[in-house]
Amino acid sequence: MLINIPLNRPTIIIGDFNVNMLIKESKSTMLKNFMNKYKFEIIIFEFTTIYNTQLDHIWTNAPIQQCFSSIT
């Protein structure tokens, strides 16, 4: 839970959220708003599955210039 994370340190949250961030729907909007409330930004902006969905997320509160992602 985010309440257990020290928010004054650069932190990365990685996982399968089962929320497709490529589709604007209530679940994706709610997740984005929740994470932004705690100063987390998503750093993957393309699909992460063979079904062209983005269910695997990487969120960070570190300066975004210090982070990058790629698909292998």
CHARMM internal coordinates of N, CA and C (Angstrom, degrees):
IC EDIT
DIST 1 N 1 CA 1.4520
DIST 1 CA 1 C 1.5213
ANGL 1 N 1 CA 1 C 109.60
DIST 1 C 2 N 1.2928
ANGL 1 CA 1 C 2 N 115.97
DIHE 1 N 1 CA 1 C 2 N 146.66
DIST 2 N 2 CA 1.4569
ANGL 1 C 2 N 2 CA 120.05
DIHE 1 CA 1 C 2 N 2 CA -178.82
DIST 2 CA 2 C 1.5179
ANGL 2 N 2 CA 2 C 112.91
DIHE 1 C 2 N 2 CA 2 C -66.21
DIST 2 C 3 N 1.3144
ANGL 2 CA 2 C 3 N 118.14
DIHE 2 N 2 CA 2 C 3 N -23.33
DIST 3 N 3 CA 1.4666
ANGL 2 C 3 N 3 CA 118.82
DIHE 2 CA 2 C 3 N 3 CA 179.94
DIST 3 CA 3 C 1.5195
ANGL 3 N 3 CA 3 C 111.52
DIHE 2 C 3 N 3 CA 3 C -68.72
DIST 3 C 4 N 1.3292
ANGL 3 CA 3 C 4 N 117.82
DIHE 3 N 3 CA 3 C 4 N -16.63
DIST 4 N 4 CA 1.4584
ANGL 3 C 4 N 4 CA 122.04
DIHE 3 CA 3 C 4 N 4 CA 179.38
DIST 4 CA 4 C 1.5243
ANGL 4 N 4 CA 4 C 113.02
DIHE 3 C 4 N 4 CA 4 C -96.12
DIST 4 C 5 N 1.3204
ANGL 4 CA 4 C 5 N 117.60
DIHE 4 N 4 CA 4 C 5 N -0.59
DIST 5 N 5 CA 1.4590
ANGL 4 C 5 N 5 CA 122.18
DIHE 4 CA 4 C 5 N 5 CA -178.14
DIST 5 CA 5 C 1.5285
ANGL 5 N 5 CA 5 C 108.86
DIHE 4 C 5 N 5 CA 5 C -95.61
DIST 5 C 6 N 1.3382
ANGL 5 CA 5 C 6 N 117.67
DIHE 5 N 5 CA 5 C 6 N 129.83
DIST 6 N 6 CA 1.4727
ANGL 5 C 6 N 6 CA 118.70
DIHE 5 CA 5 C 6 N 6 CA 175.14
DIST 6 CA 6 C 1.5230
ANGL 6 N 6 CA 6 C 109.67
DIHE 5 C 6 N 6 CA 6 C -69.76
DIST 6 C 7 N 1.3124
ANGL 6 CA 6 C 7 N 116.88
DIHE 6 N 6 CA 6 C 7 N 107.02
DIST 7 N 7 CA 1.4596
ANGL 6 C 7 N 7 CA 121.36
DIHE 6 CA 6 C 7 N 7 CA -172.28
DIST 7 CA 7 C 1.5169
ANGL 7 N 7 CA 7 C 113.64
DIHE 6 C 7 N 7 CA 7 C -75.82
DIST 7 C 8 N 1.3247
ANGL 7 CA 7 C 8 N 117.49
DIHE 7 N 7 CA 7 C 8 N -4.73
DIST 8 N 8 CA 1.4618
ANGL 7 C 8 N 8 CA 119.82
DIHE 7 CA 7 C 8 N 8 CA 178.12
DIST 8 CA 8 C 1.5240
ANGL 8 N 8 CA 8 C 112.19
DIHE 7 C 8 N 8 CA 8 C -91.62
DIST 8 C 9 N 1.3410
ANGL 8 CA 8 C 9 N 117.36
DIHE 8 N 8 CA 8 C 9 N 8.13
DIST 9 N 9 CA 1.4696
ANGL 8 C 9 N 9 CA 122.44
DIHE 8 CA 8 C 9 N 9 CA 177.83
DIST 9 CA 9 C 1.5207
ANGL 9 N 9 CA 9 C 109.32
DIHE 8 C 9 N 9 CA 9 C -121.12
DIST 9 C 10 N 1.3254
ANGL 9 CA 9 C 10 N 117.42
DIHE 9 N 9 CA 9 C 10 N 146.07
DIST 10 N 10 CA 1.4617
ANGL 9 C 10 N 10 CA 118.69
DIHE 9 CA 9 C 10 N 10 CA 174.72
DIST 10 CA 10 C 1.5265
ANGL 10 N 10 CA 10 C 110.03
DIHE 9 C 10 N 10 CA 10 C -59.55
DIST 10 C 11 N 1.3088
ANGL 10 CA 10 C 11 N 116.17
DIHE 10 N 10 CA 10 C 11 N 128.21
DIST 11 N 11 CA 1.4626
ANGL 10 C 11 N 11 CA 122.14
DIHE 10 CA 10 C 11 N 11 CA -174.62
DIST 11 CA 11 C 1.5172
ANGL 11 N 11 CA 11 C 109.01
DIHE 10 C 11 N 11 CA 11 C -135.13
DIST 11 C 12 N 1.3345
ANGL 11 CA 11 C 12 N 116.50
DIHE 11 N 11 CA 11 C 12 N 144.36
DIST 12 N 12 CA 1.4608
ANGL 11 C 12 N 12 CA 122.65
DIHE 11 CA 11 C 12 N 12 CA 175.37
DIST 12 CA 12 C 1.5207
ANGL 12 N 12 CA 12 C 107.62
DIHE 11 C 12 N 12 CA 12 C -121.86
DIST 12 C 13 N 1.3272
ANGL 12 CA 12 C 13 N 116.19
DIHE 12 N 12 CA 12 C 13 N 131.53
DIST 13 N 13 CA 1.4584
ANGL 12 C 13 N 13 CA 122.62
DIHE 12 CA 12 C 13 N 13 CA 176.18
DIST 13 CA 13 C 1.5193
ANGL 13 N 13 CA 13 C 106.89
DIHE 12 C 13 N 13 CA 13 C -115.29
DIST 13 C 14 N 1.3415
ANGL 13 CA 13 C 14 N 116.11
DIHE 13 N 13 CA 13 C 14 N 122.02
DIST 14 N 14 CA 1.4651
ANGL 13 C 14 N 14 CA 122.01
DIHE 13 CA 13 C 14 N 14 CA -176.89
DIST 14 CA 14 C 1.5179
ANGL 14 N 14 CA 14 C 108.49
DIHE 13 C 14 N 14 CA 14 C -125.45
DIST 14 C 15 N 1.3327
ANGL 14 CA 14 C 15 N 116.46
DIHE 14 N 14 CA 14 C 15 N 137.35
DIST 15 N 15 CA 1.4528
ANGL 14 C 15 N 15 CA 117.79
DIHE 14 CA 14 C 15 N 15 CA 175.35
DIST 15 CA 15 C 1.5111
ANGL 15 N 15 CA 15 C 113.26
DIHE 14 C 15 N 15 CA 15 C 172.94
DIST 15 C 16 N 1.3169
ANGL 15 CA 15 C 16 N 114.22
DIHE 15 N 15 CA 15 C 16 N 175.28
DIST 16 N 16 CA 1.4595
ANGL 15 C 16 N 16 CA 123.67
DIHE 15 CA 15 C 16 N 16 CA 175.19
DIST 16 CA 16 C 1.5239
ANGL 16 N 16 CA 16 C 106.04
DIHE 15 C 16 N 16 CA 16 C -93.47
DIST 16 C 17 N 1.3177
ANGL 16 CA 16 C 17 N 116.69
DIHE 16 N 16 CA 16 C 17 N 106.03
DIST 17 N 17 CA 1.4583
ANGL 16 C 17 N 17 CA 121.70
DIHE 16 CA 16 C 17 N 17 CA -173.97
DIST 17 CA 17 C 1.5271
ANGL 17 N 17 CA 17 C 113.16
DIHE 16 C 17 N 17 CA 17 C -91.63
DIST 17 C 18 N 1.3366
ANGL 17 CA 17 C 18 N 117.89
DIHE 17 N 17 CA 17 C 18 N -10.21
DIST 18 N 18 CA 1.4643
ANGL 17 C 18 N 18 CA 122.24
DIHE 17 CA 17 C 18 N 18 CA -175.95
DIST 18 CA 18 C 1.5239
ANGL 18 N 18 CA 18 C 112.27
DIHE 17 C 18 N 18 CA 18 C 55.11
DIST 18 C 19 N 1.3119
ANGL 18 CA 18 C 19 N 115.68
DIHE 18 N 18 CA 18 C 19 N 30.96
DIST 19 N 19 CA 1.4624
ANGL 18 C 19 N 19 CA 122.78
DIHE 18 CA 18 C 19 N 19 CA 173.13
DIST 19 CA 19 C 1.5220
ANGL 19 N 19 CA 19 C 106.11
DIHE 18 C 19 N 19 CA 19 C -127.98
DIST 19 C 20 N 1.3177
ANGL 19 CA 19 C 20 N 116.25
DIHE 19 N 19 CA 19 C 20 N 119.25
DIST 20 N 20 CA 1.4604
ANGL 19 C 20 N 20 CA 120.78
DIHE 19 CA 19 C 20 N 20 CA -178.33
DIST 20 CA 20 C 1.5242
ANGL 20 N 20 CA 20 C 109.10
DIHE 19 C 20 N 20 CA 20 C -81.76
DIST 20 C 21 N 1.3187
ANGL 20 CA 20 C 21 N 116.69
DIHE 20 N 20 CA 20 C 21 N 106.39
DIST 21 N 21 CA 1.4622
ANGL 20 C 21 N 21 CA 121.52
DIHE 20 CA 20 C 21 N 21 CA -177.60
DIST 21 CA 21 C 1.5259
ANGL 21 N 21 CA 21 C 112.50
DIHE 20 C 21 N 21 CA 21 C -75.87
DIST 21 C 22 N 1.3325
ANGL 21 CA 21 C 22 N 118.26
DIHE 21 N 21 CA 21 C 22 N -7.53
DIST 22 N 22 CA 1.4585
ANGL 21 C 22 N 22 CA 120.60
DIHE 21 CA 21 C 22 N 22 CA 178.69
DIST 22 CA 22 C 1.5263
ANGL 22 N 22 CA 22 C 112.20
DIHE 21 C 22 N 22 CA 22 C -84.11
DIST 22 C 23 N 1.3210
ANGL 22 CA 22 C 23 N 117.40
DIHE 22 N 22 CA 22 C 23 N -10.06
DIST 23 N 23 CA 1.4664
ANGL 22 C 23 N 23 CA 122.36
DIHE 22 CA 22 C 23 N 23 CA 178.47
DIST 23 CA 23 C 1.5176
ANGL 23 N 23 CA 23 C 108.32
DIHE 22 C 23 N 23 CA 23 C -113.53
DIST 23 C 24 N 1.3128
ANGL 23 CA 23 C 24 N 115.81
DIHE 23 N 23 CA 23 C 24 N 126.42
DIST 24 N 24 CA 1.4604
ANGL 23 C 24 N 24 CA 119.55
DIHE 23 CA 23 C 24 N 24 CA 178.45
DIST 24 CA 24 C 1.5313
ANGL 24 N 24 CA 24 C 107.69
DIHE 23 C 24 N 24 CA 24 C -78.59
DIST 24 C 25 N 1.3162
ANGL 24 CA 24 C 25 N 115.57
DIHE 24 N 24 CA 24 C 25 N 104.16
DIST 25 N 25 CA 1.4628
ANGL 24 C 25 N 25 CA 122.05
DIHE 24 CA 24 C 25 N 25 CA 177.08
DIST 25 CA 25 C 1.5211
ANGL 25 N 25 CA 25 C 107.74
DIHE 24 C 25 N 25 CA 25 C -142.22
DIST 25 C 26 N 1.3053
ANGL 25 CA 25 C 26 N 116.96
DIHE 25 N 25 CA 25 C 26 N 173.71
DIST 26 N 26 CA 1.4684
ANGL 25 C 26 N 26 CA 119.73
DIHE 25 CA 25 C 26 N 26 CA -173.89
DIST 26 CA 26 C 1.5280
ANGL 26 N 26 CA 26 C 112.35
DIHE 25 C 26 N 26 CA 26 C -60.96
DIST 26 C 27 N 1.3474
ANGL 26 CA 26 C 27 N 118.21
DIHE 26 N 26 CA 26 C 27 N -39.47
DIST 27 N 27 CA 1.4708
ANGL 26 C 27 N 27 CA 119.51
DIHE 26 CA 26 C 27 N 27 CA -179.27
DIST 27 CA 27 C 1.5195
ANGL 27 N 27 CA 27 C 112.00
DIHE 26 C 27 N 27 CA 27 C -64.51
DIST 27 C 28 N 1.3193
ANGL 27 CA 27 C 28 N 116.84
DIHE 27 N 27 CA 27 C 28 N -43.86
DIST 28 N 28 CA 1.4658
ANGL 27 C 28 N 28 CA 119.20
DIHE 27 CA 27 C 28 N 28 CA -179.04
DIST 28 CA 28 C 1.5276
ANGL 28 N 28 CA 28 C 110.71
DIHE 27 C 28 N 28 CA 28 C -69.01
DIST 28 C 29 N 1.3104
ANGL 28 CA 28 C 29 N 117.51
DIHE 28 N 28 CA 28 C 29 N -38.76
DIST 29 N 29 CA 1.4667
ANGL 28 C 29 N 29 CA 120.86
DIHE 28 CA 28 C 29 N 29 CA 178.20
DIST 29 CA 29 C 1.5230
ANGL 29 N 29 CA 29 C 110.84
DIHE 28 C 29 N 29 CA 29 C -66.00
DIST 29 C 30 N 1.3299
ANGL 29 CA 29 C 30 N 117.14
DIHE 29 N 29 CA 29 C 30 N -42.34
DIST 30 N 30 CA 1.4631
ANGL 29 C 30 N 30 CA 120.85
DIHE 29 CA 29 C 30 N 30 CA 179.24
DIST 30 CA 30 C 1.5275
ANGL 30 N 30 CA 30 C 111.19
DIHE 29 C 30 N 30 CA 30 C -63.98
DIST 30 C 31 N 1.3466
ANGL 30 CA 30 C 31 N 116.93
DIHE 30 N 30 CA 30 C 31 N -42.68
DIST 31 N 31 CA 1.4601
ANGL 30 C 31 N 31 CA 120.17
DIHE 30 CA 30 C 31 N 31 CA 179.27
DIST 31 CA 31 C 1.5233
ANGL 31 N 31 CA 31 C 110.53
DIHE 30 C 31 N 31 CA 31 C -64.31
DIST 31 C 32 N 1.3273
ANGL 31 CA 31 C 32 N 116.67
DIHE 31 N 31 CA 31 C 32 N -45.12
DIST 32 N 32 CA 1.4668
ANGL 31 C 32 N 32 CA 119.85
DIHE 31 CA 31 C 32 N 32 CA 179.81
DIST 32 CA 32 C 1.5250
ANGL 32 N 32 CA 32 C 110.76
DIHE 31 C 32 N 32 CA 32 C -61.23
DIST 32 C 33 N 1.3219
ANGL 32 CA 32 C 33 N 117.67
DIHE 32 N 32 CA 32 C 33 N -45.10
DIST 33 N 33 CA 1.4636
ANGL 32 C 33 N 33 CA 120.93
DIHE 32 CA 32 C 33 N 33 CA 179.57
DIST 33 CA 33 C 1.5208
ANGL 33 N 33 CA 33 C 111.57
DIHE 32 C 33 N 33 CA 33 C -63.12
DIST 33 C 34 N 1.3266
ANGL 33 CA 33 C 34 N 117.09
DIHE 33 N 33 CA 33 C 34 N -40.12
DIST 34 N 34 CA 1.4623
ANGL 33 C 34 N 34 CA 121.54
DIHE 33 CA 33 C 34 N 34 CA 179.15
DIST 34 CA 34 C 1.5249
ANGL 34 N 34 CA 34 C 110.51
DIHE 33 C 34 N 34 CA 34 C -63.74
DIST 34 C 35 N 1.3346
ANGL 34 CA 34 C 35 N 116.41
DIHE 34 N 34 CA 34 C 35 N -48.37
DIST 35 N 35 CA 1.4611
ANGL 34 C 35 N 35 CA 119.87
DIHE 34 CA 34 C 35 N 35 CA -178.57
DIST 35 CA 35 C 1.5276
ANGL 35 N 35 CA 35 C 111.16
DIHE 34 C 35 N 35 CA 35 C -66.45
DIST 35 C 36 N 1.3200
ANGL 35 CA 35 C 36 N 117.31
DIHE 35 N 35 CA 35 C 36 N -39.55
DIST 36 N 36 CA 1.4688
ANGL 35 C 36 N 36 CA 120.59
DIHE 35 CA 35 C 36 N 36 CA 178.40
DIST 36 CA 36 C 1.5234
ANGL 36 N 36 CA 36 C 111.58
DIHE 35 C 36 N 36 CA 36 C -64.45
DIST 36 C 37 N 1.3200
ANGL 36 CA 36 C 37 N 116.92
DIHE 36 N 36 CA 36 C 37 N -31.45
DIST 37 N 37 CA 1.4695
ANGL 36 C 37 N 37 CA 121.22
DIHE 36 CA 36 C 37 N 37 CA 177.04
DIST 37 CA 37 C 1.5272
ANGL 37 N 37 CA 37 C 110.87
DIHE 36 C 37 N 37 CA 37 C -57.63
DIST 37 C 38 N 1.3265
ANGL 37 CA 37 C 38 N 115.93
DIHE 37 N 37 CA 37 C 38 N -34.15
DIST 38 N 38 CA 1.4709
ANGL 37 C 38 N 38 CA 121.77
DIHE 37 CA 37 C 38 N 38 CA 179.29
DIST 38 CA 38 C 1.5325
ANGL 38 N 38 CA 38 C 111.89
DIHE 37 C 38 N 38 CA 38 C -99.22
DIST 38 C 39 N 1.3379
ANGL 38 CA 38 C 39 N 115.95
DIHE 38 N 38 CA 38 C 39 N 17.08
DIST 39 N 39 CA 1.4758
ANGL 38 C 39 N 39 CA 123.19
DIHE 38 CA 38 C 39 N 39 CA 174.94
DIST 39 CA 39 C 1.5261
ANGL 39 N 39 CA 39 C 113.56
DIHE 38 C 39 N 39 CA 39 C 69.33
DIST 39 C 40 N 1.3332
ANGL 39 CA 39 C 40 N 117.59
DIHE 39 N 39 CA 39 C 40 N 26.39
DIST 40 N 40 CA 1.4592
ANGL 39 C 40 N 40 CA 121.65
DIHE 39 CA 39 C 40 N 40 CA 176.08
DIST 40 CA 40 C 1.5240
ANGL 40 N 40 CA 40 C 109.35
DIHE 39 C 40 N 40 CA 40 C -97.37
DIST 40 C 41 N 1.3294
ANGL 40 CA 40 C 41 N 115.54
DIHE 40 N 40 CA 40 C 41 N 138.05
DIST 41 N 41 CA 1.4619
ANGL 40 C 41 N 41 CA 122.88
DIHE 40 CA 40 C 41 N 41 CA 176.57
DIST 41 CA 41 C 1.5233
ANGL 41 N 41 CA 41 C 108.15
DIHE 40 C 41 N 41 CA 41 C -119.90
DIST 41 C 42 N 1.3067
ANGL 41 CA 41 C 42 N 116.17
DIHE 41 N 41 CA 41 C 42 N 146.67
DIST 42 N 42 CA 1.4672
ANGL 41 C 42 N 42 CA 120.49
DIHE 41 CA 41 C 42 N 42 CA 177.00
DIST 42 CA 42 C 1.5281
ANGL 42 N 42 CA 42 C 108.35
DIHE 41 C 42 N 42 CA 42 C -83.87
DIST 42 C 43 N 1.3364
ANGL 42 CA 42 C 43 N 116.88
DIHE 42 N 42 CA 42 C 43 N 144.18
DIST 43 N 43 CA 1.4694
ANGL 42 C 43 N 43 CA 118.50
DIHE 42 CA 42 C 43 N 43 CA -178.27
DIST 43 CA 43 C 1.5224
ANGL 43 N 43 CA 43 C 113.32
DIHE 42 C 43 N 43 CA 43 C -118.00
DIST 43 C 44 N 1.3289
ANGL 43 CA 43 C 44 N 118.34
DIHE 43 N 43 CA 43 C 44 N 6.28
DIST 44 N 44 CA 1.4642
ANGL 43 C 44 N 44 CA 121.14
DIHE 43 CA 43 C 44 N 44 CA 172.49
DIST 44 CA 44 C 1.5227
ANGL 44 N 44 CA 44 C 106.88
DIHE 43 C 44 N 44 CA 44 C -113.35
DIST 44 C 45 N 1.3179
ANGL 44 CA 44 C 45 N 116.70
DIHE 44 N 44 CA 44 C 45 N 130.06
DIST 45 N 45 CA 1.4570
ANGL 44 C 45 N 45 CA 121.06
DIHE 44 CA 44 C 45 N 45 CA -177.04
DIST 45 CA 45 C 1.5249
ANGL 45 N 45 CA 45 C 112.14
DIHE 44 C 45 N 45 CA 45 C -125.71
DIST 45 C 46 N 1.3372
ANGL 45 CA 45 C 46 N 117.59
DIHE 45 N 45 CA 45 C 46 N 21.05
DIST 46 N 46 CA 1.4595
ANGL 45 C 46 N 46 CA 120.72
DIHE 45 CA 45 C 46 N 46 CA 179.19
DIST 46 CA 46 C 1.5220
ANGL 46 N 46 CA 46 C 109.15
DIHE 45 C 46 N 46 CA 46 C -136.64
DIST 46 C 47 N 1.3194
ANGL 46 CA 46 C 47 N 116.18
DIHE 46 N 46 CA 46 C 47 N 171.33
DIST 47 N 47 CA 1.4563
ANGL 46 C 47 N 47 CA 118.66
DIHE 46 CA 46 C 47 N 47 CA -175.65
DIST 47 CA 47 C 1.5283
ANGL 47 N 47 CA 47 C 111.53
DIHE 46 C 47 N 47 CA 47 C -65.45
DIST 47 C 48 N 1.3430
ANGL 47 CA 47 C 48 N 115.44
DIHE 47 N 47 CA 47 C 48 N 151.26
DIST 48 N 48 CA 1.4666
ANGL 47 C 48 N 48 CA 121.67
DIHE 47 CA 47 C 48 N 48 CA -177.64
DIST 48 CA 48 C 1.5223
ANGL 48 N 48 CA 48 C 112.19
DIHE 47 C 48 N 48 CA 48 C -124.76
DIST 48 C 49 N 1.3344
ANGL 48 CA 48 C 49 N 117.09
DIHE 48 N 48 CA 48 C 49 N 4.58
DIST 49 N 49 CA 1.4667
ANGL 48 C 49 N 49 CA 120.49
DIHE 48 CA 48 C 49 N 49 CA 178.59
DIST 49 CA 49 C 1.5258
ANGL 49 N 49 CA 49 C 108.92
DIHE 48 C 49 N 49 CA 49 C -128.81
DIST 49 C 50 N 1.3195
ANGL 49 CA 49 C 50 N 116.34
DIHE 49 N 49 CA 49 C 50 N 166.69
DIST 50 N 50 CA 1.4653
ANGL 49 C 50 N 50 CA 120.27
DIHE 49 CA 49 C 50 N 50 CA 177.57
DIST 50 CA 50 C 1.5297
ANGL 50 N 50 CA 50 C 111.37
DIHE 49 C 50 N 50 CA 50 C -71.64
DIST 50 C 51 N 1.3309
ANGL 50 CA 50 C 51 N 116.91
DIHE 50 N 50 CA 50 C 51 N -9.79
DIST 51 N 51 CA 1.4610
ANGL 50 C 51 N 51 CA 121.85
DIHE 50 CA 50 C 51 N 51 CA 178.68
DIST 51 CA 51 C 1.5331
ANGL 51 N 51 CA 51 C 112.02
DIHE 50 C 51 N 51 CA 51 C -95.43
DIST 51 C 52 N 1.3288
ANGL 51 CA 51 C 52 N 116.54
DIHE 51 N 51 CA 51 C 52 N 12.97
DIST 52 N 52 CA 1.4661
ANGL 51 C 52 N 52 CA 123.36
DIHE 51 CA 51 C 52 N 52 CA 179.59
DIST 52 CA 52 C 1.5315
ANGL 52 N 52 CA 52 C 112.40
DIHE 51 C 52 N 52 CA 52 C 59.53
DIST 52 C 53 N 1.3291
ANGL 52 CA 52 C 53 N 115.63
DIHE 52 N 52 CA 52 C 53 N 41.82
DIST 53 N 53 CA 1.4584
ANGL 52 C 53 N 53 CA 121.29
DIHE 52 CA 52 C 53 N 53 CA 173.88
DIST 53 CA 53 C 1.5184
ANGL 53 N 53 CA 53 C 108.93
DIHE 52 C 53 N 53 CA 53 C -118.29
DIST 53 C 54 N 1.2957
ANGL 53 CA 53 C 54 N 115.79
DIHE 53 N 53 CA 53 C 54 N 160.51
DIST 54 N 54 CA 1.4634
ANGL 53 C 54 N 54 CA 120.94
DIHE 53 CA 53 C 54 N 54 CA 177.19
DIST 54 CA 54 C 1.5206
ANGL 54 N 54 CA 54 C 107.76
DIHE 53 C 54 N 54 CA 54 C -116.80
DIST 54 C 55 N 1.3267
ANGL 54 CA 54 C 55 N 115.27
DIHE 54 N 54 CA 54 C 55 N 87.64
DIST 55 N 55 CA 1.4583
ANGL 54 C 55 N 55 CA 121.67
DIHE 54 CA 54 C 55 N 55 CA 179.57
DIST 55 CA 55 C 1.5174
ANGL 55 N 55 CA 55 C 111.56
DIHE 54 C 55 N 55 CA 55 C -102.13
DIST 55 C 56 N 1.3197
ANGL 55 CA 55 C 56 N 116.58
DIHE 55 N 55 CA 55 C 56 N -24.36
DIST 56 N 56 CA 1.4583
ANGL 55 C 56 N 56 CA 122.21
DIHE 55 CA 55 C 56 N 56 CA 178.65
DIST 56 CA 56 C 1.5179
ANGL 56 N 56 CA 56 C 107.16
DIHE 55 C 56 N 56 CA 56 C -90.05
DIST 56 C 57 N 1.3222
ANGL 56 CA 56 C 57 N 115.61
DIHE 56 N 56 CA 56 C 57 N 123.63
DIST 57 N 57 CA 1.4610
ANGL 56 C 57 N 57 CA 119.68
DIHE 56 CA 56 C 57 N 57 CA -173.73
DIST 57 CA 57 C 1.5144
ANGL 57 N 57 CA 57 C 110.71
DIHE 56 C 57 N 57 CA 57 C -120.99
DIST 57 C 58 N 1.3132
ANGL 57 CA 57 C 58 N 114.24
DIHE 57 N 57 CA 57 C 58 N 150.86
DIST 58 N 58 CA 1.4636
ANGL 57 C 58 N 58 CA 122.29
DIHE 57 CA 57 C 58 N 58 CA 167.55
DIST 58 CA 58 C 1.5253
ANGL 58 N 58 CA 58 C 106.00
DIHE 57 C 58 N 58 CA 58 C -128.22
DIST 58 C 59 N 1.3196
ANGL 58 CA 58 C 59 N 115.94
DIHE 58 N 58 CA 58 C 59 N 117.72
DIST 59 N 59 CA 1.4609
ANGL 58 C 59 N 59 CA 122.98
DIHE 58 CA 58 C 59 N 59 CA 178.36
DIST 59 CA 59 C 1.5215
ANGL 59 N 59 CA 59 C 107.81
DIHE 58 C 59 N 59 CA 59 C -116.05
DIST 59 C 60 N 1.3205
ANGL 59 CA 59 C 60 N 116.87
DIHE 59 N 59 CA 59 C 60 N 144.16
DIST 60 N 60 CA 1.4570
ANGL 59 C 60 N 60 CA 119.95
DIHE 59 CA 59 C 60 N 60 CA 177.56
DIST 60 CA 60 C 1.5172
ANGL 60 N 60 CA 60 C 110.92
DIHE 59 C 60 N 60 CA 60 C -146.04
DIST 60 C 61 N 1.3199
ANGL 60 CA 60 C 61 N 114.87
DIHE 60 N 60 CA 60 C 61 N 151.86
DIST 61 N 61 CA 1.4646
ANGL 60 C 61 N 61 CA 120.17
DIHE 60 CA 60 C 61 N 61 CA 172.12
DIST 61 CA 61 C 1.5266
ANGL 61 N 61 CA 61 C 110.05
DIHE 60 C 61 N 61 CA 61 C -107.47
DIST 61 C 62 N 1.3322
ANGL 61 CA 61 C 62 N 116.30
DIHE 61 N 61 CA 61 C 62 N 7.25
DIST 62 N 62 CA 1.4686
ANGL 61 C 62 N 62 CA 121.84
DIHE 61 CA 61 C 62 N 62 CA 175.29
DIST 62 CA 62 C 1.5246
ANGL 62 N 62 CA 62 C 108.34
DIHE 61 C 62 N 62 CA 62 C -76.17
DIST 62 C 63 N 1.3227
ANGL 62 CA 62 C 63 N 117.27
DIHE 62 N 62 CA 62 C 63 N 156.93
DIST 63 N 63 CA 1.4703
ANGL 62 C 63 N 63 CA 118.34
DIHE 62 CA 62 C 63 N 63 CA 175.33
DIST 63 CA 63 C 1.5289
ANGL 63 N 63 CA 63 C 109.70
DIHE 62 C 63 N 63 CA 63 C -54.10
DIST 63 C 64 N 1.2999
ANGL 63 CA 63 C 64 N 116.20
DIHE 63 N 63 CA 63 C 64 N 127.04
DIST 64 N 64 CA 1.4608
ANGL 63 C 64 N 64 CA 122.02
DIHE 63 CA 63 C 64 N 64 CA -171.73
DIST 64 CA 64 C 1.5299
ANGL 64 N 64 CA 64 C 112.34
DIHE 63 C 64 N 64 CA 64 C -61.18
DIST 64 C 65 N 1.3389
ANGL 64 CA 64 C 65 N 118.48
DIHE 64 N 64 CA 64 C 65 N -25.14
DIST 65 N 65 CA 1.4620
ANGL 64 C 65 N 65 CA 120.80
DIHE 64 CA 64 C 65 N 65 CA 178.45
DIST 65 CA 65 C 1.5267
ANGL 65 N 65 CA 65 C 111.33
DIHE 64 C 65 N 65 CA 65 C -65.63
DIST 65 C 66 N 1.3258
ANGL 65 CA 65 C 66 N 117.49
DIHE 65 N 65 CA 65 C 66 N -21.34
DIST 66 N 66 CA 1.4619
ANGL 65 C 66 N 66 CA 120.90
DIHE 65 CA 65 C 66 N 66 CA -178.12
DIST 66 CA 66 C 1.5222
ANGL 66 N 66 CA 66 C 112.25
DIHE 65 C 66 N 66 CA 66 C -86.48
DIST 66 C 67 N 1.3235
ANGL 66 CA 66 C 67 N 117.61
DIHE 66 N 66 CA 66 C 67 N -4.90
DIST 67 N 67 CA 1.4724
ANGL 66 C 67 N 67 CA 121.49
DIHE 66 CA 66 C 67 N 67 CA -174.45
DIST 67 CA 67 C 1.5218
ANGL 67 N 67 CA 67 C 110.13
DIHE 66 C 67 N 67 CA 67 C -118.13
DIST 67 C 68 N 1.3177
ANGL 67 CA 67 C 68 N 115.29
DIHE 67 N 67 CA 67 C 68 N 149.81
DIST 68 N 68 CA 1.4514
ANGL 67 C 68 N 68 CA 120.23
DIHE 67 CA 67 C 68 N 68 CA 172.24
DIST 68 CA 68 C 1.5202
ANGL 68 N 68 CA 68 C 107.56
DIHE 67 C 68 N 68 CA 68 C -150.89
DIST 68 C 69 N 1.3043
ANGL 68 CA 68 C 69 N 116.14
DIHE 68 N 68 CA 68 C 69 N 162.14
DIST 69 N 69 CA 1.4691
ANGL 68 C 69 N 69 CA 120.37
DIHE 68 CA 68 C 69 N 69 CA 178.41
DIST 69 CA 69 C 1.5088
ANGL 69 N 69 CA 69 C 108.44
DIHE 68 C 69 N 69 CA 69 C -139.82
DIST 69 C 70 N 1.3272
ANGL 69 CA 69 C 70 N 114.94
DIHE 69 N 69 CA 69 C 70 N 159.57
DIST 70 N 70 CA 1.4545
ANGL 69 C 70 N 70 CA 120.33
DIHE 69 CA 69 C 70 N 70 CA 174.53
DIST 70 CA 70 C 1.5203
ANGL 70 N 70 CA 70 C 108.23
DIHE 69 C 70 N 70 CA 70 C -154.64
DIST 70 C 71 N 1.2934
ANGL 70 CA 70 C 71 N 115.92
DIHE 70 N 70 CA 70 C 71 N 160.08
DIST 71 N 71 CA 1.4607
ANGL 70 C 71 N 71 CA 121.63
DIHE 70 CA 70 C 71 N 71 CA 178.88
DIST 71 CA 71 C 1.5177
ANGL 71 N 71 CA 71 C 107.54
DIHE 70 C 71 N 71 CA 71 C -104.21
DIST 71 C 72 N 1.3363
ANGL 71 CA 71 C 72 N 116.32
DIHE 71 N 71 CA 71 C 72 N 132.19
DIST 72 N 72 CA 1.4496
ANGL 71 C 72 N 72 CA 119.89
DIHE 71 CA 71 C 72 N 72 CA -179.70
DIST 72 CA 72 C 1.5082
ANGL 72 N 72 CA 72 C 110.34
DIHE 71 C 72 N 72 CA 72 C -110.64
END
COOR INIT
IC SEED 1 N 1 CA 1 C
IC BUILD
